[in-house]
């Protein structure tokens, strides 16, 4: 059989006295340590010089593949199969169109509208119909915004009905929430976890107090950091927190004006004994139907910043994934076969970044339906052709070595002419070295050396 080097590989610089090289396959999502001689054999395509034991290891990790193997076709087909065979019905609900905050980079227009009892009923009916389309085994709900806790009563009402619906359809039930954290008081948090199965929370803190309050203030310009941070401390310091199966993730949005404050936030979370109980990540500011991305760090600068972020988190012994441990077959909400986003106006979408954004309000293609207008049904789901778009070379992802672990990032941003490429595209070689430093003993025991 003839072989070829995979198109989806990342090699490190020579390490350990220039005797070895790390190689990571984005298709198998595995990293192995190879001897420098073997590296030169691979690069020069002298595959007949590889011994059988090494050859089998290289094939197993998809460093080498059959010369007749079309890797891109395989990736796209695998993505399509993952969508077709998915057993989770994922639904996003915005119980309120309101938010206390007036974040400078937010693209939404907030109003005082909330889901009515009639819309709640129609959401349950629609999700019930979605569950019957195919035999789903899991029902997953994401409480989203504006700010979901502005519609807490609706969350409680709908959660009870959704849990009952899942049970009737022999499905497991789980829920998560993306919240600004301002109203996430301790009693509300534990009520949501214990009674309504909201098990994952994402809270945004854009650095420490000064930087956060300059960006994430209320619409009346009131400061918010101290209140959110107190809520966080109260929750994680409660003895019940460690006993429950729940998780809190802190997101820090960064751009040119505040990225250094992310390091200060990590230090503060560590000092307050919070970092060890939550997960933490940063995200670059992006376009939300606006020009927020113009203030973002460049891809290259953010990727360098992220490595420094990782170094600090490693120093604090914070657990996080340096390299992806699995591929991204379904890149976003819009690619899930029957995922839907319901907003407080009764609109139905399949992308979380469309609702309440003025620039999209008249774009019919983004809307799947209207709950109070059953005659309005759009059968064309936005971005349904995404995998074929990649296959046909309509986006740069077609020839990108990180495609299997990235999935193409955000189809909407690509369509808008904005590159959503993640930092790993630019810093993956550095990540290999970080991963090796973290697992050095394992590698030096020759478990992964070829």
Order of alpha helices (4+ residues) and beta strands (2+ residues): beta-beta-beta-beta-alpha-alpha-beta-alpha-beta-alpha-beta-alpha-beta-alpha-beta-alpha-alpha-beta-alpha-beta-alpha-beta-beta-beta-beta-alpha-alpha-alpha-alpha-alpha
